[in-house]
Amino acid sequence: MEQIVTIKSIIKQTHDVNSYRCEKPANYNFVPGQATEVSINKEGWKDEKRPFTFTSLHSDEYLEFTIKRYSDHPGVTNELHQLKEGDELIIGDVWGAIEYKGPGYFIAGGAGITPFISIFRQLEKDNQLDGNTLFFSNKTDRDIILENEFNSMLGKNVVHVITHDSHTKYHAGYIDEAFIHQHIGDFDKNFYLCGPPKMMEDMQEILRKSGISPEAVVFEK
C-alpha cells in the first residue's frame, strides 16, 4: 500500500549523497537492511518508483533514506536532490533479503553501503558490533558515505578501499581475491555483499572459490 510522507530534513553527507528524513507512518515496520519503493509526489514523477534502503532504525521516529545522486542523466536521484524540506515522497511496502544473520564480513561498493547502515547502527545500539568487519570500496576519499560514523563505530574493523586515487590516506586498490585472502581470517563467518553488479558477481565467484557455503553469503537476489 502506498503512503505519502513529508520530508522533514535533508542532510548533506558527501558531494553527491543526501540523507532524507521523512515522516514515519503509524505501524510502518521494517528490519535493518530492508528497502521500499520510493517516488516523488510531483506531477511526472509519481510513477517513477525506485528501490531505496532505510538507513534509519526501526525505533526512530522518522524514516531515513540515504541516496546518491547520479547527475549524468535526468533521473529520479537527480530530481531528489532538487527537493527541499516540506516536499513529499510516496513510499510502498517493505521488502528485502539483506538481513543480519550473525557476525561476519560486510563487503560494500559505493552506494551499496546503504543496506548496511541501519544494520551497523542497530548493532551499535545493541552493543553487538564485535566480530563484524566492513570492507568499503569507493573511487576517492570524498566519495565515502558516513566516513566519520563508520570510523568511529568500527575503528580498526573498517577498511576503506580506494580505487581511483593512489594518494588516498586509505588502502589503494581493489577488493579482489588477493585482498580477500589477505584480510579475512575466518572463512566460517557470514559474508554480506552489496554493490555494483560486476562487483557482486566477482565477489560471489571469489567466495565460491574460497569454499564459502552459499548459505553464508547474504545479498539481494
N, C-alpha and C positions, 0 to 999 in steps of 0.2 A: 504494500500500500504506500503510495507516495504522500509525502508531507512537505509543507513549505516551512522553512526555518530562516530566521533573520540573522544576518552576520552581525555579531556584537563587537568584534575587534579583529584587526588584521595585524599580524606580527611579521616583520621582515626578518627572515632567517639568513639568507645569503643574497647575492646579487640577482638570483633568478628563482628564489624559493620563498614563498609566504606560508604562514600558518593562518587559517581562518577559523575563528572560534564563533560558533553559532548557538542558537537556542537548542536545547535538548528536549524533544517531545516527551511527554509523560509515558512511562512504561516502554521506553525505547532502549533495548538492551543489546549488548554485543560483548564478545570475548576479545581480548587483546590479540591483534593480528588480523581481525576481520575487516570487511570493507562494505561499501554500499555504492549504488549508482547515484551520481550527482549530476544535476544540470542547473542552469542559471534561470531564475524566474524572470526572464525578459523575452519579449517577442523575438522570434527567430532562434532562440536558444533553448527553449523549454524541452524540446525533444532530443537535444544533443547530449545524451547521457554518457558519462564516463565513470569507470570504477576508481574510487579513491578509498584509501585505508583510513580508519580512525586512528588518530595519534593521541587522543585524549584517553583517560581511563574511564572505565565503566562508572566509577564513583564520582567523577567530575560532574559539575552542574551544567556543563556545556559539552557540545560536540566539537572536536577539532580535526581539521584536515590540513596536512602539510603537503603543499603542491608545488611542483617545479614548473616553471613557465618555459614553453617551447616557442620562442618568438620567431622561428623561421617560417611559420605558417600561421594564418589567422584562425586558429582553432580554439577549443574550449579553454585550455590553460592560459592562452594569451588573453582571452576575454576575462577570465577570472582575475587576472592581475590588473584589470581596469576597474574592478569593483571597489566599493567603499563600505564603511560601516552603515548599516541600515538596509543595504541591498539584500536580496533574498536568494536562497538556493532551494532546489527541490531534491529531496532525498528519498530513496526507496527502502526496500527491506534489506536486512543484514545478511551477508553471505561471506564465504571464505574458508580456505582449507589450511591456512597457516595458523597454527596454534601451538603454544608451548607444551612440550611433552617431557621436559626434564633437561638437566644441564647438557650443554653441548657447544658447538661452534656455529656461529652465525656468520654467513658469508653474503655480503651485500654489495651491489654496484649502483652508485648514484642514487636516484630516487627510489631504487629498490630497498632502501633502508626503511621506508615508511611503515611496513607491517611490523618491523622490529621495534619501532619507537615505543609504542604502547606496551609491548611485551617487556622491554627493559625497564620502563617506568613502573610497571606493576611489580616486577621482580625487586626493584629497589625499594618500593613501598613495603613489600612483604619481607624484606631483608633476605632475599634468596638469590642474590647476584652471583654468589660463589659458584665456581665450576663452569661459568659461562664466559666465552671469549668471542669478540667481534672482530672480523676482518672486513674492513670497509674500503672499497676501491672508488676513487674519484679521479677526474682528469687533473685537477690542480688543487692546491690547498684551499683556495677561495670557494671551491665547489662543495666543501664538506658541510653537510647538513647537521646542525646541532653539535658542532665540533666540541665546544666547551662543555656541553652537557655530557656527552659520551666520555670525554677525557676525565671529567670529574667523577662520573658514575663508575667507570670501569678501570681507570688507571692503566696499569700495565697490561690489562686484559682487553684493551682495544689496540689494534694495529691498523693504522691508516696506510693505505697503499695508493701511491700517486702515479698515474700512468703517463702523463703528458708534461711533466716538469722535473727535469733532473736536479733542479736546485731546491726541491722540496725539503722541508725540515723532517719529513716522514720517510717511509720506505718507498723508494723509487722503483717502479717495475710493475709487474702484473701478478694477480693471484693465479698462478699456473701450477702445474704438477710439482715442480721443484719447490715452490713456495709452500704448498700444502704439506709436503713431506718434511720440510724444514721447521714448520711452525706448529704442526699438530702432534701432540704427544700421546693422545689416546683415541684410537680409531674405533673404540667401542661406544663412544658417546653419540648423541644425536647431532645431526647436521641440518641447519636451517638455511635455505637458499632463497634469494630474491634479487633480481637484477635484469639487465637486458637479455633477450632470448639467446643470443650467441653465448654469452657468459654462462647462462644456466645450462645450456647443452654441454659446454666444456666442463663445467663443474660436476655435472652428473656423470659424465664419462670418466673423469679423474677419480671420483669417489668409487665408481663401479670397479675400475681397475685396481683400486686400493683395497678392495674386498669389503666395502661398506655394504651392509644389508640395505636393500631398498626401503624396508620398514623404518630405518633410522634416518632417512632423508625426508625432510619436510619442505614442501614447496607448493605454490599454487599451480594445480594441474590444469 
